[in-house]
Amino acid sequence: PHRRARQGLGWVQDDRGIYASLTVEENLLLPPVTDRDKAWSVKEVYAAFPALSDRRLAPGTTLSGGEQQMLAVARVLRTGSRLLLLDEPSEGLAPVIVQQIRDILLQIKERGTTVLLVEQNVKFAATVADRHYVLAEGAVAANLDNEEFTQRQGELLSFLGM
């Protein structure tokens, strides 16, 4: 894992992987920077996630699920990763937090970081992704750009049992 991180791979785990006994700020200061040109400063992170700024001295154990997800994403942004992997970033979050995560992912893409997203929330994925791979029984069932994805959305929902 350490070699992958040094090569610019950032991973936001589904269990969020924050240090519960550390404060928000300590969690943000902990990760090593792999690419100074891409790394977000603590100030930039707080501007993107005002809720984290408000809770900067709070230990991880007191954060809501949405705040934990924001912190998990923010920690990876601090490293300057060139490729960001996210596993179900919208899972269990309130709609307002999902919108904030979406907005941040769009900013990340604008700054030149590649985002690989594993997500079952089709509406969320459609607003973030440029390309969509639909898996069925462990195999790629569809490989679509945004236009194709929009045209076939009804069909694709059947893959997810919706």
BANUMAR-244317 format. One record per atom (N, C-alpha, C): residue in three letters; atom name; x, y, z. Coordinates in Angstrom, 2 decimals. Atoms other than C-alpha are relative to their C-alpha. Layout:
residues N
type_atom_east_north_up
ALA_CA_X_Y_Z
...
END
This chain:
residues 162
type_atom_east_north_up
PRO_N_0.81_-1.22_0.00
PRO_CA_0.00_0.00_0.00
PRO_C_0.84_1.27_0.00
HIS_N_-0.83_-1.20_-0.09
HIS_CA_2.81_2.45_0.80
HIS_C_0.61_0.35_-1.36
ARG_N_-0.57_-0.25_1.33
ARG_CA_4.42_2.02_-2.64
ARG_C_-1.06_0.60_-0.92
ARG_N_1.08_-0.53_0.85
ARG_CA_1.07_2.63_-4.34
ARG_C_-0.27_1.46_0.34
ALA_N_0.24_-1.39_-0.42
ALA_CA_0.54_5.80_-2.31
ALA_C_1.12_0.90_-0.51
ARG_N_-1.12_-0.81_0.49
ARG_CA_4.03_7.06_-3.20
ARG_C_-0.06_0.20_-1.51
GLN_N_0.15_-0.11_1.45
GLN_CA_3.19_6.45_-6.87
GLN_C_-1.20_0.87_-0.39
GLY_N_1.09_-0.92_0.30
GLY_CA_0.19_8.78_-6.57
GLY_C_-1.39_-0.58_0.03
LEU_N_1.32_0.63_-0.11
LEU_CA_-2.68_6.42_-5.80
LEU_C_-0.60_0.34_1.36
GLY_N_0.72_-0.31_-1.23
GLY_CA_-5.16_7.72_-3.23
GLY_C_-1.27_-0.82_0.08
TRP_N_1.14_0.90_-0.15
TRP_CA_-7.87_5.47_-1.82
TRP_C_-0.85_0.46_1.17
VAL_N_0.97_-0.29_-1.06
VAL_CA_-10.96_6.47_0.14
VAL_C_-0.75_-1.30_0.23
GLN_N_0.56_1.31_-0.31
GLN_CA_-11.97_3.22_1.80
GLN_C_-1.48_0.10_0.36
ASP_N_1.40_-0.01_-0.37
ASP_CA_-15.56_2.22_2.36
ASP_C_-0.19_0.14_1.50
ASP_N_0.11_-0.19_-1.45
ASP_CA_-14.85_2.16_6.11
ASP_C_0.61_1.34_0.45
ARG_N_-0.49_-1.37_-0.14
ARG_CA_-13.37_5.68_5.73
ARG_C_1.42_0.11_0.53
GLY_N_-1.39_0.06_-0.39
GLY_CA_-10.10_4.83_7.47
GLY_C_0.56_1.22_0.72
ILE_N_-0.51_-1.15_-0.76
ILE_CA_-9.87_7.93_9.66
ILE_C_0.49_-0.49_1.37
TYR_N_-0.48_0.32_-1.34
TYR_CA_-8.06_7.92_12.99
TYR_C_-0.95_0.61_1.01
ALA_N_1.09_-0.46_-0.87
ALA_CA_-10.89_8.14_15.51
ALA_C_0.51_0.77_1.21
SER_N_-0.50_-0.67_-1.20
SER_CA_-8.70_9.25_18.43
SER_C_0.68_1.34_-0.30
LEU_N_-0.62_-1.27_0.38
LEU_CA_-7.14_12.13_16.47
LEU_C_-1.06_1.02_-0.37
THR_N_0.92_-1.06_0.41
THR_CA_-8.77_15.48_15.80
THR_C_-0.07_0.06_-1.52
VAL_N_0.13_-0.20_1.44
VAL_CA_-9.93_16.48_12.34
VAL_C_1.31_0.56_-0.54
GLU_N_-1.23_-0.64_0.49
GLU_CA_-6.88_18.72_11.97
GLU_C_1.18_-0.96_0.02
GLU_N_-1.09_0.97_-0.07
GLU_CA_-4.48_16.00_13.12
GLU_C_-0.12_-1.03_-1.13
ASN_N_0.23_0.93_1.12
ASN_CA_-6.05_13.61_10.58
ASN_C_0.45_0.62_-1.32
LEU_N_-0.37_-0.69_1.24
LEU_CA_-5.45_16.22_7.86
LEU_C_1.51_0.22_-0.12
LEU_N_-1.45_-0.26_0.02
LEU_CA_-1.82_16.84_8.84
LEU_C_0.82_-1.29_-0.09
LEU_N_-0.71_1.27_-0.07
LEU_CA_-0.90_13.15_9.05
LEU_C_0.48_-0.55_-1.34
PRO_N_-0.45_0.67_1.24
PRO_CA_-0.78_11.93_5.41
PRO_C_1.19_0.69_-0.65
PRO_N_-1.13_-0.60_0.71
PRO_CA_2.49_12.43_3.53
PRO_C_-0.43_0.49_-1.38
VAL_N_0.30_-0.57_1.31
VAL_CA_2.40_14.54_0.37
VAL_C_0.81_-0.74_-1.06
THR_N_-0.70_0.70_1.09
THR_CA_3.22_12.63_-2.83
THR_C_0.24_0.91_-1.20
ASP_N_-0.14_-0.93_1.13
ASP_CA_2.78_15.50_-5.31
ASP_C_-0.40_1.39_0.48
ARG_N_0.27_-1.34_-0.56
ARG_CA_3.11_19.06_-4.00
ARG_C_-0.86_0.87_-0.92
ASP_N_0.79_-0.80_0.94
ASP_CA_1.58_20.54_-7.17
ASP_C_-1.48_-0.34_0.06
LYS_N_1.40_0.44_-0.04
LYS_CA_-1.62_18.52_-6.74
LYS_C_-0.59_0.01_1.41
ALA_N_0.48_0.10_-1.39
ALA_CA_-1.84_18.44_-2.93
ALA_C_-0.82_1.23_0.38
TRP_N_0.84_-1.08_-0.52
TRP_CA_-4.60_20.50_-1.35
TRP_C_0.55_0.43_1.35
SER_N_-0.42_-0.51_-1.31
SER_CA_-3.57_22.73_1.54
SER_C_-1.15_-0.20_0.99
VAL_N_1.04_0.10_-1.03
VAL_CA_-5.43_22.52_4.84
VAL_C_-1.03_1.11_-0.21
LYS_N_0.90_-1.13_0.26
LYS_CA_-6.89_25.94_4.00
LYS_C_-0.97_-0.32_-1.14
GLU_N_0.86_0.38_1.13
GLU_CA_-8.22_24.64_0.65
GLU_C_-1.02_-1.06_0.41
VAL_N_0.90_1.05_-0.48
VAL_CA_-9.70_21.58_2.35
VAL_C_-1.12_0.61_0.83
TYR_N_1.02_-0.64_-0.84
TYR_CA_-11.48_23.74_4.92
TYR_C_-0.95_0.86_-0.82
ALA_N_0.88_-0.79_0.88
ALA_CA_-12.81_26.00_2.15
ALA_C_-0.98_-0.92_-0.73
ALA_N_0.86_0.96_0.70
ALA_CA_-14.18_22.94_0.32
ALA_C_-0.97_-0.69_0.94
PHE_N_0.81_0.69_-1.01
PHE_CA_-15.53_21.33_3.50
PHE_C_-0.12_0.88_1.24
PRO_N_0.13_-0.89_-1.16
PRO_CA_-16.64_24.12_5.88
PRO_C_-0.35_-0.73_1.29
ALA_N_0.36_0.75_-1.20
ALA_CA_-18.09_21.54_8.27
ALA_C_1.25_-0.53_0.71
LEU_N_-1.25_0.48_-0.61
LEU_CA_-14.57_20.18_8.83
LEU_C_0.73_1.14_0.70
SER_N_-0.61_-1.16_-0.64
SER_CA_-13.27_23.66_9.59
SER_C_-0.65_0.27_1.35
ASP_N_0.74_-0.22_-1.25
ASP_CA_-15.98_24.07_12.20
ASP_C_0.33_-1.05_1.05
ARG_N_-0.25_1.12_-0.92
ARG_CA_-15.02_20.70_13.74
ARG_C_1.49_-0.34_0.09
ARG_N_-1.43_0.32_0.13
ARG_CA_-11.23_20.96_13.32
ARG_C_0.65_-0.53_1.27
LEU_N_-0.58_0.48_-1.25
LEU_CA_-10.53_20.31_17.01
LEU_C_-0.75_-1.19_0.58
ALA_N_0.81_1.13_-0.47
ALA_CA_-13.10_17.52_17.36
ALA_C_0.68_-1.33_-0.34
PRO_N_-0.56_1.31_0.32
PRO_CA_-11.90_13.93_17.64
PRO_C_-0.88_-0.75_-1.00
GLY_N_0.72_0.76_1.01
GLY_CA_-12.89_11.52_14.88
GLY_C_-1.18_-0.77_0.55
THR_N_1.09_0.77_-0.60
THR_CA_-15.10_9.59_17.30
THR_C_-1.30_0.78_0.08
THR_N_1.20_-0.82_-0.16
THR_CA_-17.53_12.52_17.49
THR_C_-0.60_0.44_-1.34
LEU_N_0.47_-0.44_1.31
LEU_CA_-17.99_13.02_13.73
LEU_C_-1.17_-0.84_-0.48
SER_N_1.10_0.73_0.64
SER_CA_-21.19_12.09_11.92
SER_C_0.56_-0.80_-1.18
GLY_N_-0.42_0.78_1.17
GLY_CA_-21.03_9.64_9.01
GLY_C_0.40_0.89_-1.16
GLY_N_-0.31_-0.93_1.08
GLY_CA_-21.09_12.52_6.54
GLY_C_1.31_0.73_0.23
GLU_N_-1.25_-0.68_-0.33
GLU_CA_-18.31_14.35_8.35
GLU_C_1.19_-0.95_-0.13
GLN_N_-1.07_0.99_0.16
GLN_CA_-16.24_11.15_8.45
GLN_C_0.35_-0.20_-1.47
GLN_N_-0.26_0.17_1.44
GLN_CA_-16.66_10.74_4.69
GLN_C_0.74_1.21_-0.56
MET_N_-0.69_-1.22_0.44
MET_CA_-15.65_14.37_4.11
MET_C_1.46_-0.05_0.41
LEU_N_-1.37_0.07_-0.51
LEU_CA_-12.57_13.84_6.27
LEU_C_0.81_-1.05_-0.76
ALA_N_-0.70_1.04_0.76
ALA_CA_-11.66_10.63_4.43
ALA_C_0.42_0.52_-1.37
VAL_N_-0.33_-0.58_1.31
VAL_CA_-11.82_12.43_1.08
VAL_C_1.06_1.09_0.17
ALA_N_-0.93_-1.11_-0.24
ALA_CA_-10.00_15.48_2.48
ALA_C_1.42_-0.51_0.27
ARG_N_-1.33_0.56_-0.29
ARG_CA_-7.13_13.33_3.80
ARG_C_0.71_-0.40_-1.28
VAL_N_-0.62_0.41_1.26
VAL_CA_-6.52_11.91_0.34
VAL_C_0.36_1.22_-0.84
LEU_N_-0.30_-1.23_0.74
LEU_CA_-6.69_15.39_-1.22
LEU_C_1.30_0.63_0.48
ARG_N_-1.22_-0.58_-0.57
ARG_CA_-3.90_16.47_1.11
ARG_C_1.27_-0.67_-0.54
THR_N_-1.19_0.72_0.48
THR_CA_-1.56_13.85_-0.39
THR_C_0.44_0.42_-1.39
GLY_N_-0.33_-0.36_1.38
GLY_CA_-1.72_15.17_-3.95
GLY_C_-0.03_-1.18_-0.94
SER_N_0.10_1.20_0.84
SER_CA_-2.65_11.80_-5.43
SER_C_-0.42_0.36_-1.42
ARG_N_0.37_-0.20_1.41
ARG_CA_-2.89_11.63_-9.22
ARG_C_-1.22_-0.82_-0.39
LEU_N_1.16_0.85_0.24
LEU_CA_-5.51_8.86_-9.12
LEU_C_-0.70_-0.21_1.33
LEU_N_0.79_0.12_-1.22
LEU_CA_-8.28_8.84_-6.53
LEU_C_-1.02_-1.12_-0.19
LEU_N_0.95_1.11_0.01
LEU_CA_-10.18_5.59_-5.87
LEU_C_-1.00_0.21_1.13
LEU_N_1.05_-0.16_-1.02
LEU_CA_-13.51_5.87_-4.04
LEU_C_-0.94_-1.19_-0.05
ASP_N_0.88_1.16_-0.11
ASP_CA_-15.58_2.94_-2.82
ASP_C_-1.29_0.44_0.67
GLU_N_1.33_-0.36_-0.49
GLU_CA_-19.28_3.84_-2.44
GLU_C_0.00_1.29_0.85
PRO_N_-0.09_-1.22_-0.81
PRO_CA_-18.71_7.47_-1.32
PRO_C_-1.35_0.57_0.45
SER_N_1.30_-0.56_-0.39
SER_CA_-22.46_8.23_-1.14
SER_C_-0.76_-0.91_0.97
GLU_N_0.71_0.99_-0.81
GLU_CA_-23.38_5.16_0.92
GLU_C_-0.35_0.53_1.40
GLY_N_0.47_-0.35_-1.33
GLY_CA_-25.48_6.00_3.97
GLY_C_0.02_1.48_0.34
LEU_N_-0.11_-1.43_-0.28
LEU_CA_-25.14_9.77_3.61
LEU_C_-1.29_0.74_-0.33
ALA_N_1.14_-0.88_0.27
ALA_CA_-27.80_12.47_3.73
ALA_C_0.18_0.64_-1.38
PRO_N_-0.09_-0.59_1.34
PRO_CA_-28.63_13.97_0.31
PRO_C_0.85_1.27_-0.07
VAL_N_-0.78_-1.24_0.03
VAL_CA_-27.06_17.33_1.22
VAL_C_1.50_-0.31_0.04
ILE_N_-1.41_0.39_-0.07
ILE_CA_-23.76_15.60_2.06
ILE_C_0.43_-0.64_-1.32
VAL_N_-0.30_0.60_1.31
VAL_CA_-23.91_13.56_-1.17
VAL_C_0.26_1.09_-1.02
GLN_N_-0.22_-1.12_0.92
GLN_CA_-24.21_16.85_-3.08
GLN_C_1.35_0.65_0.24
GLN_N_-1.30_-0.60_-0.31
GLN_CA_-21.17_18.25_-1.26
GLN_C_1.13_-0.89_-0.52
ILE_N_-1.02_0.93_0.49
ILE_CA_-19.15_15.12_-2.07
ILE_C_0.09_0.08_-1.52
ARG_N_0.02_-0.13_1.47
ARG_CA_-20.24_15.39_-5.73
ARG_C_0.74_1.26_-0.43
ASP_N_-0.63_-1.27_0.36
ASP_CA_-19.17_19.04_-5.88
ASP_C_1.52_-0.08_0.16
ILE_N_-1.44_0.14_-0.23
ILE_CA_-15.76_18.19_-4.42
ILE_C_0.63_-0.90_-1.06
LEU_N_-0.55_0.89_1.04
LEU_CA_-15.26_15.31_-6.87
LEU_C_0.12_0.73_-1.33
LEU_N_-0.09_-0.79_1.24
LEU_CA_-15.99_17.69_-9.75
LEU_C_1.18_0.96_0.06
GLN_N_-1.17_-0.88_-0.17
GLN_CA_-13.39_20.13_-8.34
GLN_C_1.29_-0.80_-0.18
ILE_N_-1.19_0.86_0.10
ILE_CA_-10.89_17.28_-8.05
ILE_C_0.31_-0.28_-1.46
LYS_N_-0.19_0.27_1.43
LYS_CA_-11.42_16.38_-11.70
LYS_C_0.50_1.24_-0.73
GLU_N_-0.42_-1.25_0.65
GLU_CA_-11.06_20.04_-12.76
GLU_C_1.47_0.29_0.25
ARG_N_-1.41_-0.23_-0.35
ARG_CA_-7.68_20.11_-11.00
ARG_C_0.92_-1.06_-0.60
GLY_N_-0.83_0.94_0.72
GLY_CA_-6.47_17.21_-13.13
GLY_C_0.22_-1.35_0.66
THR_N_-0.12_1.30_-0.64
THR_CA_-6.85_14.27_-10.77
THR_C_-1.02_-0.95_-0.62
THR_N_0.89_1.03_0.53
THR_CA_-8.32_11.10_-12.24
THR_C_-0.76_-0.63_1.16
VAL_N_0.85_0.57_-1.04
VAL_CA_-11.23_9.70_-10.22
VAL_C_-0.58_-1.31_-0.51
LEU_N_0.62_1.29_0.27
LEU_CA_-12.23_6.04_-10.24
LEU_C_-0.98_-0.27_1.13
LEU_N_1.09_0.05_-0.96
LEU_CA_-15.56_5.62_-8.53
LEU_C_-0.74_-1.33_-0.11
VAL_N_0.86_1.18_-0.07
VAL_CA_-17.33_2.42_-7.45
VAL_C_-1.24_0.46_0.73
GLU_N_1.20_-0.63_-0.56
GLU_CA_-20.92_3.44_-6.84
GLU_C_-1.26_-0.68_-0.51
GLN_N_1.30_0.54_0.40
GLN_CA_-24.42_1.97_-6.85
GLN_C_-1.05_1.08_-0.17
ASN_N_0.94_-1.11_0.15
ASN_CA_-26.15_5.35_-6.66
ASN_C_0.19_0.55_-1.42
VAL_N_-0.14_-0.31_1.42
VAL_CA_-26.68_5.76_-10.41
VAL_C_-0.08_1.50_-0.26
LYS_N_0.15_-1.45_0.22
LYS_CA_-27.82_9.39_-10.23
LYS_C_1.27_0.73_0.42
PHE_N_-1.24_-0.61_-0.47
PHE_CA_-24.74_10.34_-8.21
PHE_C_1.13_-0.26_-1.01
ALA_N_-1.07_0.37_0.93
ALA_CA_-22.39_8.46_-10.55
ALA_C_-0.14_0.76_-1.32
ALA_N_0.24_-0.68_1.28
ALA_CA_-24.00_10.06_-13.62
ALA_C_0.44_1.45_0.03
THR_N_-0.39_-1.41_-0.09
THR_CA_-23.22_13.55_-12.33
THR_C_1.51_0.19_0.14
VAL_N_-1.44_-0.10_-0.26
VAL_CA_-19.56_12.78_-11.59
VAL_C_0.84_-0.62_-1.11
ALA_N_-0.84_0.80_0.91
ALA_CA_-18.31_10.24_-14.12
ALA_C_-0.05_0.49_-1.44
ASP_N_-0.07_-0.23_1.44
ASP_CA_-17.20_10.72_-17.72
ASP_C_-0.23_-1.30_-0.76
ARG_N_0.09_1.33_0.60
ARG_CA_-17.24_7.00_-18.42
ARG_C_-0.60_-0.93_1.05
HIS_N_0.72_0.88_-0.92
HIS_CA_-19.36_4.23_-16.90
HIS_C_0.23_-1.46_-0.40
TYR_N_-0.15_1.43_0.20
TYR_CA_-18.57_0.54_-16.53
TYR_C_-1.01_-0.68_0.92
VAL_N_1.02_0.70_-0.77
VAL_CA_-21.49_-1.59_-15.42
VAL_C_0.45_-1.46_0.12
LEU_N_-0.42_1.38_-0.24
LEU_CA_-20.56_-4.92_-13.83
LEU_C_-1.22_-0.86_0.31
ALA_N_1.03_0.99_-0.31
ALA_CA_-22.82_-7.96_-13.75
ALA_C_0.70_-1.34_0.20
GLU_N_-0.61_1.29_-0.33
GLU_CA_-21.69_-11.16_-12.05
GLU_C_1.51_0.00_-0.24
GLY_N_-1.46_-0.09_0.07
GLY_CA_-18.07_-9.98_-11.99
GLY_C_0.58_0.32_-1.36
ALA_N_-0.49_-0.31_1.34
ALA_CA_-17.84_-9.10_-15.68
ALA_C_-0.57_1.34_-0.46
VAL_N_0.47_-1.28_0.53
VAL_CA_-18.15_-5.80_-17.55
VAL_C_-1.16_-0.28_-0.95
ALA_N_1.21_0.20_0.81
ALA_CA_-21.70_-5.77_-18.94
ALA_C_-0.23_1.17_-0.94
ALA_N_0.15_-1.18_0.86
ALA_CA_-21.51_-2.26_-20.40
ALA_C_1.15_0.95_0.27
ASN_N_-1.06_-0.99_-0.07
ASN_CA_-18.84_0.36_-21.12
ASN_C_-0.52_1.20_-0.80
LEU_N_0.77_-1.07_0.62
LEU_CA_-20.53_3.69_-21.84
LEU_C_0.55_1.38_0.30
ASP_N_-0.27_-1.40_-0.29
ASP_CA_-19.83_7.38_-22.23
ASP_C_-1.29_0.60_0.59
ASN_N_1.16_-0.61_-0.67
ASN_CA_-22.24_9.87_-20.61
ASN_C_-1.26_-0.02_-0.85
GLU_N_1.18_-0.02_0.87
GLU_CA_-24.54_10.11_-23.63
GLU_C_-0.65_-1.39_-0.05
GLU_N_0.52_1.37_0.04
GLU_CA_-24.89_6.33_-23.92
GLU_C_-0.60_-0.38_1.35
PHE_N_0.47_0.31_-1.35
PHE_CA_-25.30_6.06_-20.16
PHE_C_-1.39_0.59_0.22
THR_N_1.30_-0.66_-0.16
THR_CA_-28.18_8.55_-20.19
THR_C_-1.07_-0.72_-0.83
GLN_N_0.96_0.67_0.89
GLN_CA_-29.87_6.81_-23.14
GLN_C_-0.41_-1.38_0.52
ARG_N_0.26_1.38_-0.44
ARG_CA_-29.63_3.37_-21.52
ARG_C_-0.23_-0.12_1.50
GLN_N_0.09_0.01_-1.46
GLN_CA_-30.24_4.36_-17.90
GLN_C_-1.05_-0.98_0.52
GLY_N_1.03_0.94_-0.44
GLY_CA_-33.48_2.38_-17.59
GLY_C_0.47_-1.44_-0.05
GLU_N_-0.55_1.35_0.16
GLU_CA_-31.80_-0.76_-18.88
GLU_C_1.06_-0.28_1.06
LEU_N_-1.10_0.19_-0.95
LEU_CA_-28.81_-0.22_-16.61
LEU_C_-0.51_-0.16_1.42
LEU_N_0.56_0.14_-1.34
LEU_CA_-30.98_0.13_-13.53
LEU_C_-0.39_-1.45_0.28
SER_N_0.36_1.40_-0.19
SER_CA_-32.08_-3.45_-14.10
SER_C_1.20_-0.82_0.47
PHE_N_-1.19_0.69_-0.49
PHE_CA_-28.47_-4.56_-13.53
PHE_C_0.14_0.15_1.51
LEU_N_-0.10_-0.27_-1.44
LEU_CA_-28.72_-3.02_-10.08
LEU_C_-1.23_-0.47_0.76
GLY_N_1.20_0.50_-0.66
GLY_CA_-32.06_-4.64_-9.36
GLY_C_-0.97_1.08_0.38
MET_N_0.88_-1.13_-0.32
MET_CA_-33.93_-1.33_-9.41
MET_C_-1.13_0.09_-1.00
END
